[in-house]
Structures are given as C-alpha cells and as structure tokens.
Amino acid sequence: MTTVLRQMTFDDLPAVMEIERRTFPADAWSEGMLRGELDDQPRTRHYVVALAEDAIVGYAGLAAAGDQADVQTIAVLAEWRRTGIGGALLTELLTEAERRGAVSVFLEVRADNPGAQAVYDRFGFERIGMRLRYYDDGTDAIMMRKDLHA
C-alpha cells in the first residue's frame, strides 16, 4: 500500500468532513471551523491529507506561531488505522513545526483514547496535565508536549 500526503485544499472538505464525523461523532468540528483553519494556511496553519487507493483516508492539522506549535487534529478512517498513516501524518506535522522554528509541540488527546495516547507516547510526547470535561461529551483531555530539541 502506498500512502501519499499532500496539502489540504478547500476541495478536500467533503471527504475530510466525512472522516471528521465518523471519527469524532460526539464533537466533530464544523465545516466552517475547518474552512477557518484553511484560511490561515500557510500563514499559521499547516493541514495535510493522506491518500491511499486514490481516496482521502486521513488528515491532520498544525497551528504554529513563534516557538510553539499545536497539533490541532489528526484523524484516520477506522479501516486504515494501524497501517502507519497516523504516524506519517504526525511526522509531517512535527517536521513542519520544526521547519517553522517551533521548540515545543502541544496537543490534547481524549483520556478515553488509549490508541492515540500510545502513538503520542511512541513519538516522545510527555503528559503535562489534564483538562477536565474538555470535550463536549464531558470526557477529560490529557495535555501533552514534545520538546523538539530533546
């Protein structure tokens, strides 16, 4: 299987929104929110999609300003998880953060998502705190940070 990453465009929004709703049914971003993120690309945002078998199967986004960057979102269709696509997307975001001069990258991950937590642990993110009842359904978020110069 060959996966290709490329910059997300407005034309990708229908496929991305389908993945968003399937991946995050309780707290999916709206199309307007994603459009707003793309409006700031490339100034402060970097969004990419992952293509496999000529279809978008995942996407990810980064916000970067000064020496700090934040993973805004990463999603991969369930049937494509555990194939390395999530890791490829995260690698792309970390590379872009470093290219933009970030020293640290931050993110929040659902406390009830051990699969995503394991990916972030594997990439060297450290747990730095909790945001209680952060998500719309009341689930806590684990705050994590990766020092790019460690």
N, C-alpha and C positions, 0 to 999 in steps of 0.2 A: 504494500500500500504506500502510495506517495501522497504526502500532505504538503500543500503549498500555503504559505502565509503571504498575505498582501494587505495593503492599507484598506481600511473600511471606507466605503463611499455611501452616499445617500441612497444609491440604487440597491445597496445590500440590506436596507432596513426591513423589507418584508420578511426575508429569511431570518435575519437577526431577531426580529420581534417574535417570530415563531419559536425560536430557540429560547428566548428570554421567558416567554410564557410557560413553556414546557419545563424549563429548568427551575424557575422561581415562581411557581403558581401563586404563592401567598403574598409576594411582594415584588412582582415584576415591575421593572421600570416602564414608563410610558414611552410611546414613540417620540413625543415631544421632548422628553428628557434626553433620549439618545440623540435626537436632532441637535439639541443644545450642546451636547458633548462634541459632536462632529463639527459644529460651527466654530469651536475653539481649536480645531485641528488645522494646522500643526502648531499653532502658537503655544498652547499649554497642554494639549491633548495628543495622544497617540493611540489610535484604535486600529486593530487588525482583525481580519477574519481568517479562519482556517478552512481550506477547501480540500475535500477528499472525494474522489469519484465525481468530480465536476460539480459538487454541491457544497454549500457552506455548512459546516458541521460544528463550528465553534467560533468564538470571538473573544476579544479581550480589549481592555482599555486602561490607559495610564493617564494620570494628571501629573504634571511636573512644573514646579516653579522654584527657582533658586536652587538650593542644595537638597531639596526634599521632593520626593515623588510618592504618589499613592496609586496602588492598584485599585482601579475603580470597579472593575468587574472582570470575571473570567467565566465562561460557560461553554460546555461541550455537550452535544446531544448524548443522551444516556447510552445509546448503542455504539458510540465512538469513544467512550471513556475507557481508560486502561490501555490505550493504544499509543500513548506518548503525545497526544495532541495538546492536552492541558500543559504538560511540561514544556512543549515547544512554544506555546503562547506565552507562558510565564518567562521563559528565557528571552523571548523577543522584548517583553516589557522591561526586564531588568537591563538588557543591553541598551535599550533606548534611554532608560533612566540614567545610566552611566554616561552615555553619549551626551546627554543634556547637562551633565555636571552634578547630578544628584549624589549625595553622600549616603543617604538613607532612603529606604523604600518602606512604606507603611501599608497596612491593609487591615480590614476587618473580615472575619470569617465566622459563619454560623457555628455556635457551640455544639449544635447537633449534626454537624457535617464532618465526621472523622476522616472521610476520604480526602476532602480538600485540605484539612489540617495536616494530614500526612504528607501531602505534596509540598505544602509550605515548609514543614519541618525538614523535609529532604533537601529543599533549596536553601536552608540555613536561616529561615525566619525564626525569630525568638518571640515568645509570648511576653507582652509587656503590660497587659491589663485586660479589663473586661468593660463592655458597655452593656449594662443591664437593660433587658427588654428593648434592645436596639431595633429589632426587626418588627414589622407590622403585626406579626402573629405573637409577639411577646418573647421570642427567642433571644437569648443573650448573644452578643458578638464577642469573640476573642480578638483583641487588638494584637497585631504582630508587627515586628520591624526587622529589616535586614540591613546591616551595615555593608555597603558595597565595597568598603576598603578594609574589611577584616581579613 
